[in-house]
């Protein structure tokens, strides 16, 4: 049983071309805080940054009206190359109080890579009982 009022929301893309876009819309209804990780796989081509764009947008409607959130854009530095278990990870910590309902993570990698974005929503108004309610396949708790 998950009594912490948390939920995970994940989107993975096996391959996102350099300068293409990976976007992940997250419904934050009922939560007060979010931690969002954007994970880039290792890459071999040399670039100045692992992403040319890495930001969060918000909207009151699903799928439209997104606007950049001031302060939630990351200037990406160099990432790891072949042989590393992860190329780079960017993290956004978001206080959801006063924010619009939908957050959208937008990134354009500097190289063709796999991109996974995961949002961990917490301080929820509800307490999930089943694993599926927490956005995962299985839960183990002590």
N, CA, C and O atoms as CSV, one atom per row, in Angstrom:
chain,resi,resn,atom,element,x,y,z
A,1,UNK,N,N,0.843,-1.195,0.000
A,1,UNK,CA,C,0.000,0.000,0.000
A,1,UNK,C,C,0.877,1.243,0.000
A,1,UNK,O,O,1.828,1.329,0.777
A,2,UNK,N,N,0.579,2.178,-0.837
A,2,UNK,CA,C,1.299,3.444,-0.898
A,2,UNK,C,C,0.484,4.478,-0.143
A,2,UNK,O,O,-0.585,4.887,-0.595
A,3,UNK,N,N,0.983,4.895,0.994
A,3,UNK,CA,C,0.242,5.875,1.779
A,3,UNK,C,C,0.845,7.263,1.690
A,3,UNK,O,O,0.467,8.160,2.443
A,4,UNK,N,N,1.774,7.439,0.781
A,4,UNK,CA,C,2.476,8.712,0.701
A,4,UNK,C,C,1.875,9.693,-0.298
A,4,UNK,O,O,2.340,10.829,-0.382
A,5,UNK,N,N,0.869,9.297,-1.049
A,5,UNK,CA,C,0.277,10.198,-2.032
A,5,UNK,C,C,1.218,10.539,-3.163
A,5,UNK,O,O,1.331,11.703,-3.545
A,6,UNK,N,N,1.904,9.531,-3.712
A,6,UNK,CA,C,2.856,9.739,-4.798
A,6,UNK,C,C,2.432,9.005,-6.056
A,6,UNK,O,O,1.686,8.027,-6.006
A,7,UNK,N,N,2.927,9.501,-7.194
A,7,UNK,CA,C,2.641,8.871,-8.476
A,7,UNK,C,C,3.802,9.127,-9.422
A,7,UNK,O,O,4.366,10.221,-9.428
A,8,UNK,N,N,4.166,8.128,-10.225
A,8,UNK,CA,C,5.194,8.280,-11.252
A,8,UNK,C,C,4.543,8.297,-12.625
A,8,UNK,O,O,3.598,7.554,-12.890
A,9,UNK,N,N,5.065,9.158,-13.494
A,9,UNK,CA,C,4.584,9.256,-14.866
A,9,UNK,C,C,5.815,9.267,-15.761
A,9,UNK,O,O,6.649,10.166,-15.660
A,10,UNK,N,N,5.934,8.261,-16.646
A,10,UNK,CA,C,7.140,8.093,-17.444
A,10,UNK,C,C,6.824,8.065,-18.930
A,10,UNK,O,O,5.792,7.540,-19.348
A,11,UNK,N,N,7.731,8.640,-19.729
A,11,UNK,CA,C,7.657,8.521,-21.183
A,11,UNK,C,C,9.057,8.233,-21.684
A,11,UNK,O,O,10.003,8.947,-21.351
A,12,UNK,N,N,9.190,7.186,-22.483
A,12,UNK,CA,C,10.491,6.814,-23.041
A,12,UNK,C,C,10.424,6.837,-24.560
A,12,UNK,O,O,9.421,6.452,-25.161
A,13,UNK,N,N,11.503,7.292,-25.161
A,13,UNK,CA,C,11.641,7.278,-26.619
A,13,UNK,C,C,12.945,6.572,-26.939
A,13,UNK,O,O,14.006,6.999,-26.483
A,14,UNK,N,N,12.884,5.490,-27.723
A,14,UNK,CA,C,14.067,4.696,-28.035
A,14,UNK,C,C,15.102,5.489,-28.815
A,14,UNK,O,O,16.301,5.252,-28.672
A,15,UNK,N,N,14.650,6.429,-29.640
A,15,UNK,CA,C,15.593,7.217,-30.420
A,15,UNK,C,C,14.968,8.569,-30.766
A,15,UNK,O,O,13.907,8.646,-31.385
A,16,UNK,N,N,15.656,9.623,-30.349
A,16,UNK,CA,C,15.242,10.975,-30.699
A,16,UNK,C,C,16.411,11.589,-31.469
A,16,UNK,O,O,17.522,11.685,-30.948
A,17,UNK,N,N,16.159,11.995,-32.692
A,17,UNK,CA,C,17.219,12.547,-33.542
A,17,UNK,C,C,17.745,13.855,-32.985
A,17,UNK,O,O,17.039,14.576,-32.280
A,18,UNK,N,N,18.988,14.150,-33.307
A,18,UNK,CA,C,19.582,15.421,-32.898
A,18,UNK,C,C,18.699,16.567,-33.355
A,18,UNK,O,O,18.313,16.631,-34.522
A,19,UNK,N,N,18.384,17.455,-32.458
A,19,UNK,CA,C,17.552,18.635,-32.695
A,19,UNK,C,C,16.076,18.312,-32.931
A,19,UNK,O,O,15.297,19.229,-33.190
A,20,UNK,N,N,15.659,17.030,-32.851
A,20,UNK,CA,C,14.233,16.691,-32.868
A,20,UNK,C,C,13.694,16.951,-31.454
A,20,UNK,O,O,14.454,17.346,-30.570
A,21,UNK,N,N,12.403,16.736,-31.234
A,21,UNK,CA,C,11.813,17.074,-29.946
A,21,UNK,C,C,11.210,15.867,-29.252
A,21,UNK,O,O,10.483,15.079,-29.857
A,22,UNK,N,N,11.524,15.737,-27.979
A,22,UNK,CA,C,10.867,14.785,-27.068
A,22,UNK,C,C,10.027,15.648,-26.136
A,22,UNK,O,O,10.558,16.523,-25.451
A,23,UNK,N,N,8.715,15.406,-26.107
A,23,UNK,CA,C,7.868,16.147,-25.174
A,23,UNK,C,C,7.027,15.174,-24.378
A,23,UNK,O,O,6.636,14.116,-24.871
A,24,UNK,N,N,6.754,15.549,-23.131
A,24,UNK,CA,C,6.046,14.678,-22.191
A,24,UNK,C,C,5.109,15.537,-21.362
A,24,UNK,O,O,5.548,16.326,-20.525
A,25,UNK,N,N,3.804,15.375,-21.602
A,25,UNK,CA,C,2.804,16.139,-20.853
A,25,UNK,C,C,2.437,15.385,-19.579
A,25,UNK,O,O,2.224,14.173,-19.604
A,26,UNK,N,N,2.367,16.107,-18.475
A,26,UNK,CA,C,2.114,15.518,-17.165
A,26,UNK,C,C,0.916,16.211,-16.534
A,26,UNK,O,O,0.910,17.432,-16.372
A,27,UNK,N,N,-0.090,15.433,-16.181
A,27,UNK,CA,C,-1.267,15.964,-15.488
A,27,UNK,C,C,-0.942,15.989,-13.999
A,27,UNK,O,O,-0.747,14.936,-13.393
A,28,UNK,N,N,-0.884,17.164,-13.411
A,28,UNK,CA,C,-0.474,17.311,-12.010
A,28,UNK,C,C,-1.649,17.467,-11.048
A,28,UNK,O,O,-1.449,17.770,-9.872
A,29,UNK,N,N,-2.864,17.266,-11.536
A,29,UNK,CA,C,-4.062,17.465,-10.714
A,29,UNK,C,C,-3.972,16.668,-9.415
A,29,UNK,O,O,-3.754,15.457,-9.439
A,30,UNK,N,N,-4.139,17.339,-8.299
A,30,UNK,CA,C,-4.173,16.690,-6.995
A,30,UNK,C,C,-2.823,16.553,-6.314
A,30,UNK,O,O,-2.740,15.945,-5.247
A,31,UNK,N,N,-1.756,17.104,-6.902
A,31,UNK,CA,C,-0.415,17.000,-6.317
A,31,UNK,C,C,0.151,18.395,-6.052
A,31,UNK,O,O,-0.224,19.368,-6.707
A,32,UNK,N,N,1.055,18.472,-5.084
A,32,UNK,CA,C,1.632,19.757,-4.697
A,32,UNK,C,C,3.092,19.922,-5.096
A,32,UNK,O,O,3.625,21.030,-5.027
A,33,UNK,N,N,3.750,18.842,-5.511
A,33,UNK,CA,C,5.172,18.920,-5.833
A,33,UNK,C,C,5.521,17.894,-6.904
A,33,UNK,O,O,4.933,16.814,-6.951
A,34,UNK,N,N,6.476,18.232,-7.761
A,34,UNK,CA,C,6.941,17.305,-8.787
A,34,UNK,C,C,8.456,17.380,-8.906
A,34,UNK,O,O,9.051,18.455,-8.828
A,35,UNK,N,N,9.063,16.222,-9.094
A,35,UNK,CA,C,10.467,16.132,-9.468
A,35,UNK,C,C,10.487,15.437,-10.817
A,35,UNK,O,O,9.981,14.323,-10.954
A,36,UNK,N,N,11.067,16.090,-11.809
A,36,UNK,CA,C,11.076,15.567,-13.170
A,36,UNK,C,C,12.523,15.358,-13.603
A,36,UNK,O,O,13.320,16.297,-13.608
A,37,UNK,N,N,12.856,14.119,-13.965
A,37,UNK,CA,C,14.176,13.800,-14.503
A,37,UNK,C,C,14.062,13.545,-15.993
A,37,UNK,O,O,13.145,12.861,-16.447
A,38,UNK,N,N,15.003,14.100,-16.755
A,38,UNK,CA,C,15.117,13.836,-18.190
A,38,UNK,C,C,16.461,13.130,-18.363
A,38,UNK,O,O,17.515,13.697,-18.074
A,39,UNK,N,N,16.406,11.882,-18.839
A,39,UNK,CA,C,17.603,11.044,-18.925
A,39,UNK,C,C,17.944,10.810,-20.394
A,39,UNK,O,O,17.102,10.384,-21.185
A,40,UNK,N,N,19.200,11.099,-20.742
A,40,UNK,CA,C,19.708,10.940,-22.107
A,40,UNK,C,C,20.685,9.771,-22.113
A,40,UNK,O,O,21.523,9.661,-21.218
A,41,UNK,N,N,20.586,8.893,-23.116
A,41,UNK,CA,C,21.515,7.770,-23.216
A,41,UNK,C,C,22.891,8.266,-23.650
A,41,UNK,O,O,23.014,9.384,-24.150
A,42,UNK,N,N,23.939,7.439,-23.463
A,42,UNK,CA,C,25.267,7.822,-23.936
A,42,UNK,C,C,25.264,8.039,-25.449
A,42,UNK,O,O,24.423,7.492,-26.162
A,43,UNK,N,N,26.212,8.841,-25.927
A,43,UNK,CA,C,26.303,9.134,-27.345
A,43,UNK,C,C,27.769,9.202,-27.742
A,43,UNK,O,O,28.648,9.332,-26.890
A,44,UNK,N,N,28.020,9.114,-29.031
A,44,UNK,CA,C,29.407,9.095,-29.501
A,44,UNK,C,C,29.834,10.390,-30.168
A,44,UNK,O,O,31.013,10.741,-30.117
A,45,UNK,N,N,28.918,11.105,-30.788
A,45,UNK,CA,C,29.286,12.333,-31.494
A,45,UNK,C,C,29.612,13.444,-30.504
A,45,UNK,O,O,28.959,13.575,-29.468
A,46,UNK,N,N,30.599,14.220,-30.820
A,46,UNK,CA,C,30.984,15.329,-29.950
A,46,UNK,C,C,30.082,16.538,-30.221
A,46,UNK,O,O,29.948,16.983,-31.361
A,47,UNK,N,N,29.474,17.054,-29.167
A,47,UNK,CA,C,28.700,18.292,-29.272
A,47,UNK,C,C,29.016,19.127,-28.044
A,47,UNK,O,O,29.558,18.627,-27.058
A,48,UNK,N,N,28.674,20.390,-28.117
A,48,UNK,CA,C,28.932,21.283,-26.989
A,48,UNK,C,C,27.986,21.014,-25.826
A,48,UNK,O,O,28.322,21.314,-24.680
A,49,UNK,N,N,26.803,20.449,-26.101
A,49,UNK,CA,C,25.810,20.230,-25.046
A,49,UNK,C,C,24.989,18.984,-25.352
A,49,UNK,O,O,24.784,18.639,-26.516
A,50,UNK,N,N,24.524,18.313,-24.310
A,50,UNK,CA,C,23.700,17.123,-24.512
A,50,UNK,C,C,22.299,17.466,-24.993
A,50,UNK,O,O,21.590,16.589,-25.486
A,51,UNK,N,N,21.882,18.732,-24.860
A,51,UNK,CA,C,20.576,19.157,-25.373
A,51,UNK,C,C,20.634,20.623,-25.752
A,51,UNK,O,O,21.270,21.427,-25.070
A,52,UNK,N,N,19.963,20.970,-26.852
A,52,UNK,CA,C,19.880,22.381,-27.229
A,52,UNK,C,C,18.689,23.042,-26.548
A,52,UNK,O,O,18.663,24.261,-26.378
A,53,UNK,N,N,17.703,22.234,-26.157
A,53,UNK,CA,C,16.528,22.714,-25.437
A,53,UNK,C,C,16.231,21.724,-24.323
A,53,UNK,O,O,16.233,20.514,-24.550
A,54,UNK,N,N,15.978,22.224,-23.130
A,54,UNK,CA,C,15.537,21.385,-22.005
A,54,UNK,C,C,14.768,22.310,-21.068
A,54,UNK,O,O,15.358,23.086,-20.316
A,55,UNK,N,N,13.418,22.213,-21.126
A,55,UNK,CA,C,12.594,23.175,-20.396
A,55,UNK,C,C,11.258,22.561,-20.001
A,55,UNK,O,O,10.901,21.466,-20.436
A,56,UNK,N,N,10.532,23.293,-19.166
A,56,UNK,CA,C,9.187,22.898,-18.753
A,56,UNK,C,C,8.230,24.006,-19.165
A,56,UNK,O,O,8.507,25.194,-18.999
A,57,UNK,N,N,7.096,23.577,-19.706
A,57,UNK,CA,C,6.021,24.493,-20.071
A,57,UNK,C,C,4.789,24.141,-19.249
A,57,UNK,O,O,4.730,23.065,-18.653
A,58,UNK,N,N,3.799,25.039,-19.210
A,58,UNK,CA,C,2.571,24.765,-18.467
A,58,UNK,C,C,1.358,25.244,-19.246
A,58,UNK,O,O,1.446,26.122,-20.104
A,59,UNK,N,N,0.208,24.632,-18.915
A,59,UNK,CA,C,-1.044,24.989,-19.568
A,59,UNK,C,C,-2.210,24.542,-18.696
A,59,UNK,O,O,-2.080,23.618,-17.893
A,60,UNK,N,N,-3.349,25.208,-18.863
A,60,UNK,CA,C,-4.567,24.777,-18.175
A,60,UNK,C,C,-5.317,23.717,-18.968
A,60,UNK,O,O,-6.226,23.077,-18.439
A,61,UNK,N,N,-4.945,23.523,-20.242
A,61,UNK,CA,C,-5.632,22.560,-21.106
A,61,UNK,C,C,-4.632,21.521,-21.607
A,61,UNK,O,O,-3.482,21.844,-21.903
A,62,UNK,N,N,-5.074,20.304,-21.697
A,62,UNK,CA,C,-4.228,19.237,-22.222
A,62,UNK,C,C,-4.011,19.432,-23.713
A,62,UNK,O,O,-4.965,19.609,-24.470
A,63,UNK,N,N,-2.736,19.400,-24.136
A,63,UNK,CA,C,-2.415,19.431,-25.557
A,63,UNK,C,C,-2.390,20.791,-26.216
A,63,UNK,O,O,-2.139,20.876,-27.418
A,64,UNK,N,N,-2.645,21.873,-25.469
A,64,UNK,CA,C,-2.613,23.178,-26.125
A,64,UNK,C,C,-2.336,24.285,-25.115
A,64,UNK,O,O,-2.529,24.120,-23.911
A,65,UNK,N,N,-1.880,25.411,-25.639
A,65,UNK,CA,C,-1.692,26.602,-24.823
A,65,UNK,C,C,-0.472,26.606,-23.930
A,65,UNK,O,O,-0.405,27.393,-22.986
A,66,UNK,N,N,0.515,25.727,-24.208
A,66,UNK,CA,C,1.694,25.663,-23.361
A,66,UNK,C,C,2.522,26.937,-23.454
A,66,UNK,O,O,2.736,27.486,-24.535
A,67,UNK,N,N,2.981,27.392,-22.292
A,67,UNK,CA,C,3.869,28.547,-22.211
A,67,UNK,C,C,5.057,28.166,-21.343
A,67,UNK,O,O,4.910,27.430,-20.368
A,68,UNK,N,N,6.230,28.667,-21.697
A,68,UNK,CA,C,7.422,28.370,-20.904
A,68,UNK,C,C,7.246,28.851,-19.474
A,68,UNK,O,O,6.666,29.909,-19.231
A,69,UNK,N,N,7.755,28.057,-18.522
A,69,UNK,CA,C,7.740,28.431,-17.115
A,69,UNK,C,C,9.070,29.131,-16.814
A,69,UNK,O,O,10.136,28.532,-16.956
A,70,UNK,N,N,9.002,30.377,-16.406
A,70,UNK,CA,C,10.203,31.131,-16.071
A,70,UNK,C,C,10.968,30.411,-14.966
A,70,UNK,O,O,10.396,30.036,-13.943
A,71,UNK,N,N,12.261,30.225,-15.184
A,71,UNK,CA,C,13.108,29.557,-14.195
A,71,UNK,C,C,13.221,28.058,-14.376
A,71,UNK,O,O,14.011,27.408,-13.692
A,72,UNK,N,N,12.433,27.495,-15.298
A,72,UNK,CA,C,12.491,26.051,-15.520
A,72,UNK,C,C,13.007,25.727,-16.917
A,72,UNK,O,O,12.364,25.018,-17.691
A,73,UNK,N,N,14.177,26.262,-17.214
A,73,UNK,CA,C,14.909,25.934,-18.436
A,73,UNK,C,C,16.346,25.675,-18.017
A,73,UNK,O,O,16.911,26.415,-17.212
A,74,UNK,N,N,16.926,24.631,-18.562
A,74,UNK,CA,C,18.284,24.241,-18.203
A,74,UNK,C,C,19.210,24.496,-19.381
A,74,UNK,O,O,18.911,24.122,-20.515
A,75,UNK,N,N,20.325,25.131,-19.102
A,75,UNK,CA,C,21.381,25.278,-20.096
A,75,UNK,C,C,22.227,24.022,-19.994
A,75,UNK,O,O,22.977,23.847,-19.034
A,76,UNK,N,N,22.107,23.160,-20.973
A,76,UNK,CA,C,22.748,21.850,-20.921
A,76,UNK,C,C,24.243,21.966,-21.163
A,76,UNK,O,O,24.697,22.700,-22.040
A,77,UNK,N,N,24.995,21.225,-20.366
A,77,UNK,CA,C,26.437,21.147,-20.540
A,77,UNK,C,C,26.791,19.883,-21.305
A,77,UNK,O,O,25.928,19.258,-21.920
A,78,UNK,N,N,28.037,19.519,-21.265
A,78,UNK,CA,C,28.502,18.307,-21.943
A,78,UNK,C,C,27.994,17.075,-21.209
A,78,UNK,O,O,27.919,17.065,-19.981
A,79,UNK,N,N,27.652,16.054,-21.948
A,79,UNK,CA,C,27.237,14.785,-21.365
A,79,UNK,C,C,28.314,13.737,-21.567
A,79,UNK,O,O,29.340,13.996,-22.197
A,80,UNK,N,N,28.072,12.551,-21.027
A,80,UNK,CA,C,29.025,11.454,-21.163
A,80,UNK,C,C,28.895,10.816,-22.535
A,80,UNK,O,O,27.842,10.896,-23.169
A,81,UNK,N,N,29.966,10.182,-22.991
A,81,UNK,CA,C,29.948,9.528,-24.290
A,81,UNK,C,C,29.888,8.019,-24.109
A,81,UNK,O,O,29.648,7.536,-23.002
A,82,UNK,N,N,30.103,7.279,-25.175
A,82,UNK,CA,C,30.006,5.824,-25.157
A,82,UNK,C,C,30.749,5.234,-23.969
A,82,UNK,O,O,31.837,5.683,-23.609
A,83,UNK,N,N,30.141,4.221,-23.371
A,83,UNK,CA,C,30.757,3.537,-22.241
A,83,UNK,C,C,30.156,3.949,-20.913
A,83,UNK,O,O,30.244,3.202,-19.939
A,84,UNK,N,N,29.554,5.110,-20.854
A,84,UNK,CA,C,28.897,5.539,-19.624
A,84,UNK,C,C,27.521,4.899,-19.552
A,84,UNK,O,O,26.911,4.622,-20.586
A,85,UNK,N,N,27.025,4.662,-18.344
A,85,UNK,CA,C,25.702,4.063,-18.220
A,85,UNK,C,C,24.601,5.066,-18.513
A,85,UNK,O,O,23.505,4.676,-18.914
A,86,UNK,N,N,24.872,6.346,-18.321
A,86,UNK,CA,C,23.932,7.417,-18.633
A,86,UNK,C,C,24.710,8.537,-19.303
A,86,UNK,O,O,25.801,8.886,-18.852
A,87,UNK,N,N,24.166,9.102,-20.369
A,87,UNK,CA,C,24.834,10.213,-21.042
A,87,UNK,C,C,24.720,11.494,-20.239
A,87,UNK,O,O,25.709,12.204,-20.057
A,88,UNK,N,N,23.518,11.796,-19.756
A,88,UNK,CA,C,23.285,12.994,-18.955
A,88,UNK,C,C,21.905,12.898,-18.312
A,88,UNK,O,O,21.021,12.202,-18.809
A,89,UNK,N,N,21.739,13.601,-17.211
A,89,UNK,CA,C,20.447,13.687,-16.531
A,89,UNK,C,C,20.198,15.145,-16.174
A,89,UNK,O,O,21.056,15.803,-15.585
A,90,UNK,N,N,19.022,15.646,-16.533
A,90,UNK,CA,C,18.594,16.989,-16.134
A,90,UNK,C,C,17.422,16.820,-15.171
A,90,UNK,O,O,16.570,15.956,-15.385
A,91,UNK,N,N,17.366,17.628,-14.119
A,91,UNK,CA,C,16.291,17.512,-13.119
A,91,UNK,C,C,15.614,18.858,-12.917
A,91,UNK,O,O,16.261,19.903,-12.841
A,92,UNK,N,N,14.277,18.795,-12.831
A,92,UNK,CA,C,13.462,19.962,-12.502
A,92,UNK,C,C,12.718,19.657,-11.207
A,92,UNK,O,O,12.044,18.632,-11.107
A,93,UNK,N,N,12.833,20.530,-10.224
A,93,UNK,CA,C,12.057,20.436,-8.984
A,93,UNK,C,C,11.007,21.536,-9.045
A,93,UNK,O,O,11.341,22.715,-9.165
A,94,UNK,N,N,9.716,21.143,-8.960
A,94,UNK,CA,C,8.642,22.099,-9.220
A,94,UNK,C,C,7.635,22.107,-8.070
A,94,UNK,O,O,7.028,21.083,-7.757
A,95,UNK,N,N,7.468,23.265,-7.449
A,95,UNK,CA,C,6.391,23.483,-6.487
A,95,UNK,C,C,5.142,23.740,-7.324
A,95,UNK,O,O,5.074,24.735,-8.045
A,96,UNK,N,N,4.159,22.855,-7.232
A,96,UNK,CA,C,2.987,22.932,-8.097
A,96,UNK,C,C,1.919,23.909,-7.606
A,96,UNK,O,O,0.987,24.227,-8.344
A,97,UNK,N,N,2.044,24.378,-6.388
A,97,UNK,CA,C,1.043,25.318,-5.871
A,97,UNK,C,C,1.112,26.601,-6.694
A,97,UNK,O,O,2.177,27.207,-6.817
A,98,UNK,N,N,-0.002,27.005,-7.246
A,98,UNK,CA,C,-0.067,28.200,-8.078
A,98,UNK,C,C,0.295,27.965,-9.539
A,98,UNK,O,O,0.253,28.899,-10.340
A,99,UNK,N,N,0.649,26.734,-9.901
A,99,UNK,CA,C,0.989,26.397,-11.286
A,99,UNK,C,C,-0.279,25.968,-12.014
A,99,UNK,O,O,-1.297,25.656,-11.396
A,100,UNK,N,N,-0.195,25.960,-13.322
A,100,UNK,CA,C,-1.289,25.444,-14.136
A,100,UNK,C,C,-1.297,23.913,-14.050
A,100,UNK,O,O,-0.313,23.311,-13.620
A,101,UNK,N,N,-2.389,23.296,-14.451
A,101,UNK,CA,C,-2.599,21.860,-14.251
A,101,UNK,C,C,-1.619,20.976,-15.018
A,101,UNK,O,O,-1.133,19.987,-14.469
A,102,UNK,N,N,-1.321,21.307,-16.266
A,102,UNK,CA,C,-0.481,20.443,-17.107
A,102,UNK,C,C,0.922,21.017,-17.249
A,102,UNK,O,O,1.098,22.182,-17.605
A,103,UNK,N,N,1.916,20.184,-16.966
A,103,UNK,CA,C,3.305,20.529,-17.232
A,103,UNK,C,C,3.756,19.700,-18.425
A,103,UNK,O,O,3.395,18.529,-18.544
A,104,UNK,N,N,4.541,20.300,-19.302
A,104,UNK,CA,C,5.098,19.582,-20.437
A,104,UNK,C,C,6.606,19.782,-20.443
A,104,UNK,O,O,7.102,20.907,-20.498
A,105,UNK,N,N,7.325,18.662,-20.385
A,105,UNK,CA,C,8.781,18.695,-20.503
A,105,UNK,C,C,9.101,18.665,-21.987
A,105,UNK,O,O,8.561,17.839,-22.724
A,106,UNK,N,N,9.970,19.554,-22.427
A,106,UNK,CA,C,10.362,19.630,-23.834
A,106,UNK,C,C,11.881,19.601,-23.899
A,106,UNK,O,O,12.557,20.387,-23.236
A,107,UNK,N,N,12.413,18.681,-24.712
A,107,UNK,CA,C,13.858,18.651,-24.898
A,107,UNK,C,C,14.204,18.303,-26.338
A,107,UNK,O,O,13.501,17.540,-27.001
A,108,UNK,N,N,15.291,18.874,-26.797
A,108,UNK,CA,C,15.863,18.558,-28.101
A,108,UNK,C,C,17.313,18.153,-27.861
A,108,UNK,O,O,18.151,19.003,-27.563
A,109,UNK,N,N,17.617,16.857,-27.988
A,109,UNK,CA,C,18.982,16.415,-27.697
A,109,UNK,C,C,19.984,16.938,-28.723
A,109,UNK,O,O,19.640,17.226,-29.869
A,110,UNK,N,N,21.222,17.052,-28.280
A,110,UNK,CA,C,22.292,17.503,-29.156
A,110,UNK,C,C,22.795,16.420,-30.086
A,110,UNK,O,O,23.456,16.709,-31.083
A,111,UNK,N,N,22.483,15.162,-29.763
A,111,UNK,CA,C,22.859,13.997,-30.568
A,111,UNK,C,C,21.647,13.074,-30.653
A,111,UNK,O,O,20.702,13.229,-29.880
A,112,UNK,N,N,21.659,12.129,-31.565
A,112,UNK,CA,C,20.597,11.134,-31.611
A,112,UNK,C,C,20.790,10.186,-30.432
A,112,UNK,O,O,21.791,9.475,-30.350
A,113,UNK,N,N,19.820,10.184,-29.523
A,113,UNK,CA,C,19.913,9.399,-28.291
A,113,UNK,C,C,18.540,8.872,-27.896
A,113,UNK,O,O,17.518,9.298,-28.434
A,114,UNK,N,N,18.532,7.946,-26.954
A,114,UNK,CA,C,17.291,7.558,-26.290
A,114,UNK,C,C,17.037,8.587,-25.197
A,114,UNK,O,O,17.966,9.014,-24.512
A,115,UNK,N,N,15.780,8.984,-25.034
A,115,UNK,CA,C,15.418,9.955,-24.004
A,115,UNK,C,C,14.276,9.374,-23.180
A,115,UNK,O,O,13.292,8.877,-23.729
A,116,UNK,N,N,14.415,9.440,-21.874
A,116,UNK,CA,C,13.351,9.040,-20.959
A,116,UNK,C,C,13.088,10.198,-20.016
A,116,UNK,O,O,14.013,10.760,-19.429
A,117,UNK,N,N,11.821,10.550,-19.876
A,117,UNK,CA,C,11.464,11.567,-18.890
A,117,UNK,C,C,10.545,10.914,-17.867
A,117,UNK,O,O,9.616,10.186,-18.216
A,118,UNK,N,N,10.825,11.190,-16.589
A,118,UNK,CA,C,10.040,10.614,-15.511
A,118,UNK,C,C,9.683,11.706,-14.513
A,118,UNK,O,O,10.550,12.421,-14.011
A,119,UNK,N,N,8.397,11.817,-14.240
A,119,UNK,CA,C,7.928,12.767,-13.234
A,119,UNK,C,C,7.472,11.987,-12.010
A,119,UNK,O,O,6.698,11.036,-12.119
A,120,UNK,N,N,7.951,12.393,-10.866
A,120,UNK,CA,C,7.472,11.817,-9.613
A,120,UNK,C,C,6.658,12.900,-8.924
A,120,UNK,O,O,7.197,13.874,-8.397
A,121,UNK,N,N,5.350,12.704,-8.942
A,121,UNK,CA,C,4.428,13.645,-8.326
A,121,UNK,C,C,4.250,13.239,-6.872
A,121,UNK,O,O,4.090,12.055,-6.577
A,122,UNK,N,N,4.275,14.203,-5.959
A,122,UNK,CA,C,4.123,13.842,-4.551
A,122,UNK,C,C,3.309,14.893,-3.805
A,122,UNK,O,O,2.902,15.917,-4.355
A,123,UNK,N,N,3.091,14.593,-2.534
A,123,UNK,CA,C,2.226,15.397,-1.676
A,123,UNK,C,C,0.834,15.458,-2.289
A,123,UNK,O,O,0.238,16.526,-2.431
A,124,UNK,N,N,0.334,14.273,-2.649
A,124,UNK,CA,C,-0.962,14.170,-3.313
A,124,UNK,C,C,-2.128,14.266,-2.357
A,124,UNK,O,O,-2.001,14.031,-1.155
A,125,UNK,N,N,-3.263,14.617,-2.919
A,125,UNK,CA,C,-4.497,14.712,-2.149
A,125,UNK,C,C,-5.115,13.340,-1.884
A,125,UNK,O,O,-6.050,13.230,-1.091
A,126,UNK,N,N,-4.606,12.296,-2.538
A,126,UNK,CA,C,-5.137,10.955,-2.369
A,126,UNK,C,C,-4.008,10.020,-1.985
A,126,UNK,O,O,-2.832,10.364,-2.111
A,127,UNK,N,N,-4.366,8.854,-1.524
A,127,UNK,CA,C,-3.384,7.831,-1.169
A,127,UNK,C,C,-3.706,6.572,-1.951
A,127,UNK,O,O,-4.700,5.898,-1.680
A,128,UNK,N,N,-2.870,6.262,-2.913
A,128,UNK,CA,C,-3.078,5.116,-3.792
A,128,UNK,C,C,-2.963,3.814,-3.004
A,128,UNK,O,O,-2.207,3.713,-2.037
A,129,UNK,N,N,-3.728,2.834,-3.443
A,129,UNK,CA,C,-3.690,1.518,-2.815
A,129,UNK,C,C,-3.016,0.519,-3.741
A,129,UNK,O,O,-2.195,-0.280,-3.291
A,130,UNK,N,N,-3.345,0.549,-5.020
A,130,UNK,CA,C,-2.790,-0.398,-5.989
A,130,UNK,C,C,-1.591,0.208,-6.716
A,130,UNK,O,O,-1.488,1.426,-6.865
A,131,UNK,N,N,-0.688,-0.666,-7.164
A,131,UNK,CA,C,0.504,-0.220,-7.894
A,131,UNK,C,C,0.118,0.618,-9.103
A,131,UNK,O,O,0.743,1.646,-9.368
A,132,UNK,N,N,-0.902,0.194,-9.839
A,132,UNK,CA,C,-1.293,0.922,-11.046
A,132,UNK,C,C,-1.728,2.351,-10.737
A,132,UNK,O,O,-1.585,3.231,-11.585
A,133,UNK,N,N,-2.253,2.595,-9.543
A,133,UNK,CA,C,-2.651,3.949,-9.155
A,133,UNK,C,C,-1.443,4.843,-8.911
A,133,UNK,O,O,-1.566,6.067,-8.929
A,134,UNK,N,N,-0.285,4.249,-8.684
A,134,UNK,CA,C,0.933,5.025,-8.453
A,134,UNK,C,C,1.738,5.197,-9.728
A,134,UNK,O,O,2.793,5.832,-9.716
A,135,UNK,N,N,1.248,4.635,-10.838
A,135,UNK,CA,C,1.927,4.785,-12.117
A,135,UNK,C,C,3.073,3.808,-12.338
A,135,UNK,O,O,3.916,4.031,-13.207
A,136,UNK,N,N,3.116,2.728,-11.563
A,136,UNK,CA,C,4.163,1.722,-11.705
A,136,UNK,C,C,3.530,0.351,-11.868
A,136,UNK,O,O,2.328,0.194,-11.653
A,137,UNK,N,N,4.324,-0.641,-12.246
A,137,UNK,CA,C,3.803,-1.987,-12.422
A,137,UNK,C,C,3.762,-2.777,-11.110
A,137,UNK,O,O,2.855,-3.580,-10.890
A,138,UNK,N,N,4.741,-2.544,-10.251
A,138,UNK,CA,C,4.810,-3.250,-8.974
A,138,UNK,C,C,5.351,-2.311,-7.906
A,138,UNK,O,O,6.111,-1.387,-8.195
A,139,UNK,N,N,4.945,-2.566,-6.667
A,139,UNK,CA,C,5.418,-1.780,-5.528
A,139,UNK,C,C,5.830,-2.738,-4.424
A,139,UNK,O,O,5.122,-3.703,-4.135
A,140,UNK,N,N,6.971,-2.475,-3.811
A,140,UNK,CA,C,7.398,-3.210,-2.608
A,140,UNK,C,C,7.599,-2.176,-1.523
A,140,UNK,O,O,8.280,-1.174,-1.742
A,141,UNK,N,N,7.029,-2.396,-0.376
A,141,UNK,CA,C,7.123,-1.435,0.728
A,141,UNK,C,C,7.447,-2.173,2.026
A,141,UNK,O,O,7.057,-3.325,2.212
A,142,UNK,N,N,8.150,-1.506,2.902
A,142,UNK,CA,C,8.417,-2.020,4.251
A,142,UNK,C,C,7.739,-1.156,5.259
A,142,UNK,O,O,7.835,-1.413,6.458
